[in-house]
Amino acid sequence: MGKQRAMWIAWPAFLVAGVLEVLVFGMVDPQDLTWLGEPINASRHAIYTVSFFIFWACTCVSSGLTTLLSKSPFEVK
């Protein structure tokens, strides 16, 4: 049951992270990004990759919280 629940969380989060990646970088050039006022000295591919995993982590947390909150109080121990 744990693997199935993990896939219920990870797969939709993966798809949403992909959509976010396309939407964000369709409007923003990765070379124009700054961190704490300094330009990010990384390749475009590195920025795309790190951003995707950040988006995926955020959407996993969101999906995980939704799954947790959908349980009845008797299921949560």
N, C-alpha and C positions, 0 to 999 in steps of 0.2 A: 504493500500500500504506500510506503514511503517514496519509492521510486516513481510511482504513478503521480503522486501529489507533487513531487519535485518537477516532473515534466509539465504538469498543469501550470506551474509557476514559470518555469524557464522558457518554454516554447513561445507562449504569447509575448513574454518580455523580450525574447530574441527578435521576434517580428517587429515589435514596436520600436526597439532600438534601431533596427535597420531603417524604418521609416523616418525616425528622428534624425538619423545620420544624413539621409538624403535631403530632408527639409532644411536642416541647419546649414549643411555645407553647399546647398544649392544657392544660399544667400550670403554665406560668409566664406572668404578665402582664408584657408588655414595659415597662410603666411602673414596675414594681418593681425593675428591674435597676439595678445600680450598677457603676461602673468606678473602681477605686482608691478606693473608699469614697465616691465622689460619685455622685449620681443622674445617669443619662444624660438629657440634655435634648434629646431627639429625638422625633419623632412615632412612633407605633406602626408606621406603614408603613415609615418609614426603618429602624427596628430589624428589622422582618421582612425587609426587602430585604438589609440588610447581613448579617444572620444567615444568610440563604439562601446568599449568595455565599461566606461563610466555610464553611458546611457543604459546599457544592459543591466548593470548593477542597480541603478535607480529604479528601473521598471521591474526588476526582480523583487526589490523591497516592496514596491507598490502592490504587485500581484500577490506576494507572500502575505502582506497585511490583509488584503482582501480575502484570501483563503482562510487566514486565521480568524478574521471577524465573521466569516460565514458559518463557522462551527457553532453548534449549540453549546450552552454552558456545561452540559453534561459530558460533551466530547473532550473539552479542555480539562486537563488534570494537572 
